[in-house]
Each structure stands twice: as C-alpha cells, then as structure tokens.
Amino acid sequence: MAGRCKYSCATASETLEWIKAIVDFIKPFTFLINAHVVNFFSDRLWEAVDKDWIDCLRNESTENLLLIPSGIVQDHWPDSLKEFVLTLKSLEFPREQADLQMVLPSFPVTSLNTVLAQGMNLKKKHEVEVLSAVVNSIANTVKADAIVDVGAGQGYLAQVLSFQYQHSLVAIDASSHHGKVTNARAERIKKYYAAQMPKNGSGNKNPNVPKTITCRVMSIDTLKALSNMSLHSDDVEQSKLVEQNHQECEGRKLRSSCNSLVLAGLHACGDLSVTMLK
C-alpha cells in the first residue's frame, strides 16, 4: 500500500507544516545527501545505513526495487524500512495536474496555437502556457517596459510573451546554439503573424512584434553592459539575434530607456537565478 500525502499547500501555515515535515524526515540522512559521489565510496557511507535494510534489499528482486519510488513495500521487509518508504511517499508533492482555473483564477491561460507550440511536447506546452499567463499579468500590473527571460533556451517562453502578449523581451541564454534556434523560430513565427495581419483587416503589413535580444552572458560585468542596451532603439531589427562575447558587450553602450523590468525563467536552475538578480 502506497503512502498517501496528508499535507496541503492551501494556506501558508499548512505549507510550512509540510516543509517542516520534509526537513525533519531528511535530517538523519544529511550525511548521504550532502556527500560527494567519491566520498560515498572512499568513506564507505553505505555502512552507515541500517544493516537490516541492506541485507533485505540486497536480496530483493529488481522488480520490487523499482516499485519503491511509488511507495510499494513488501510484507517481509523490516518494519522500519516499510515506515521509511511509506513516509517518504506521503511527503511527495502530488503529480496530478491541478485545475488551473481553481489554482490561478486571476490568470486566464490561453492555449497556444500550433505555430507558437512548434517543437514543444505536451509538458513543455503546458508549462509555457501557464507561466506566460502569469508573467503577462505581472508585467501588465507593474507596467513593465520589458521582460527578461533568464535561461531562455530555444525561446519558447520569450516568443509567446513577445508574439502572443506583445511584450518587449530580452532572451538571455549562455548557449550560442540556443540563440540561433531562437532566432530561426522567431523568423518563422514572424512570417505567420505577418501573413495574418491583412486577413484581420490591419493596415500594418508587419506584426507589432517587440524586439527580442538573445545575448551570451559571460560574467556579471556582461550583465552590467547589457543593462545599458536599449530595448526600443530603432536601429535594432525586430526579433534580431544578437550574439556577443564579453568584450563585444563591454564595447557596446547604448542608452537605456527601460524603467521597469520583470525577470522570468522557465527553468532557471542552479545559481542562474542568483546571477541574474545580481
């Protein structure tokens, strides 16, 4: 029988209770969690694990071992091991997709059309639809001059915010390859929106697409240089890819016309968020 989650994030106090339960649960195992892989072998850390657990699991079938993450235990296991697995499962965040209208009632989520969703799997499409709606609402509330997409990758989030929600974007990623893919996607999407303008009765032959700049960030100094670049300068082509190394970024100082920025990141992993905030 799998352990059922008995915690909730419905209120701040319930969320704190859940966090505290997780902290208390993992505290006895911090010696394993914080250890480097090399130390696991050099310090023989497996010897610190309950001997009854080791003896039991050593002889267990692969099929039963693979069921552990799902909270499935075997009757012949030590009680302490069964309690560990069931408690672990009870602390897990539910994986069922929530009803977005209930979770985010003030953020109407717009489904992406096939052009904007090109290259996305269903999981990525869901993530981008939800986060873009939230970021759009925040940017409108604070009247942001631009949005900075941190770790933009192939530009999925940036281009939805740019084409669908009509925000000015700076898409930053460390990979020059991602920058090229972002630029290529933007050009294809731009053609689609340009073709739609006459059909919608608009006299403008070009879609009102905010400028998107993709820059390879090498250091904090590069970010400082980037902050001096104009997002609204007429000499920057819409959706143009700008790839610059540290020296080029330092050499190009354009007057900034931004008063308010919103930082966003679909997968701002590791210390990326801290670096961007600096």
Residue pairs with C-beta under 8 A, 6 or more apart in sequence:
1 71
1 73
1 86
2 70
2 71
2 72
2 86
2 89
3 71
3 85
3 86
3 87
3 88
3 89
3 90
4 89
4 90
5 89
5 90
5 91
5 92
5 93
5 94
6 90
7 14
7 17
7 18
7 21
7 90
7 91
8 14
8 15
8 18
9 15
9 18
18 91
21 91
22 91
25 87
25 88
25 91
26 33
31 45
31 48
32 40
32 45
32 48
32 49
35 43
35 45
39 45
40 46
46 54
50 78
50 80
50 81
52 78
52 80
52 81
53 78
53 80
53 81
53 84
56 76
56 77
56 78
56 81
57 65
57 81
60 74
64 72
64 74
68 85
70 89
71 85
71 86
71 88
71 89
71 90
71 92
72 85
73 81
73 82
73 85
73 86
74 82
97 126
100 109
100 130
104 130
104 133
104 134
106 137
107 130
107 133
107 134
107 137
108 133
109 129
109 130
109 133
110 129
110 133
110 164
111 129
112 120
112 125
112 128
112 129
112 160
112 164
115 188
115 189
115 192
116 159
116 160
116 163
116 164
116 189
117 125
118 185
118 188
119 154
119 156
119 185
120 128
120 156
124 156
127 266
128 156
128 157
128 160
128 266
129 160
131 157
131 264
131 266
132 157
132 160
132 161
132 164
132 165
135 147
135 157
135 161
135 262
135 264
136 161
136 165
136 167
138 144
138 262
139 147
139 161
139 165
139 167
139 262
142 260
142 262
143 260
144 167
144 260
144 261
144 262
145 168
145 231
145 232
145 257
145 258
145 259
145 260
145 261
146 167
146 168
146 169
146 170
146 210
146 231
146 258
146 261
146 262
147 158
147 161
147 167
147 168
147 169
147 170
147 261
147 262
147 263
147 264
148 169
148 170
148 172
148 261
148 262
148 263
148 264
148 276
149 155
149 157
149 158
149 161
149 169
149 170
149 171
149 172
149 264
149 265
149 266
150 172
150 263
150 264
150 265
150 268
150 272
150 273
150 276
151 172
151 173
151 174
151 265
151 266
151 267
151 268
151 269
151 272
152 158
152 171
152 172
152 173
152 178
152 182
152 214
153 173
153 175
153 178
153 182
153 266
153 267
154 178
154 181
154 182
154 185
155 171
155 178
155 181
155 182
155 185
155 186
155 212
155 214
156 266
157 264
157 266
158 169
158 171
158 182
158 212
159 169
159 182
159 185
159 186
159 189
159 212
161 167
161 169
161 264
162 168
162 169
162 186
162 209
162 210
162 212
162 239
163 189
163 190
163 193
163 207
163 209
166 208
166 209
166 210
167 210
168 210
168 211
168 231
168 232
169 210
169 211
169 212
169 213
170 212
170 213
170 215
170 226
170 231
171 182
171 212
171 213
171 214
172 214
172 215
172 217
172 226
172 276
173 179
173 182
173 214
173 216
174 216
174 217
175 216
176 216
176 243
178 214
179 214
179 215
179 216
179 241
179 243
180 241
182 212
182 214
182 241
183 214
183 239
183 240
183 241
186 212
186 239
186 241
187 239
190 207
190 209
190 238
190 239
193 207
193 209
194 205
194 206
194 207
196 207
197 204
197 205
197 206
197 207
198 205
206 238
209 238
209 239
210 231
210 238
211 231
211 232
211 236
211 237
211 238
211 239
211 240
212 238
212 239
212 240
213 229
213 231
213 236
213 240
213 241
213 242
214 241
214 242
214 243
215 222
215 226
215 242
215 243
215 244
215 249
216 243
216 244
216 245
217 223
217 226
217 275
218 245
218 246
218 249
219 246
220 275
220 278
221 246
221 250
222 246
222 249
222 250
223 275
223 276
223 278
225 249
225 250
225 252
225 253
226 249
227 256
228 253
228 254
228 255
228 256
229 252
229 253
229 254
229 256
230 236
230 254
230 255
230 256
230 257
231 257
231 258
232 257
233 254
233 257
236 242
244 252
263 276
263 277
265 272
265 273
265 276
268 276
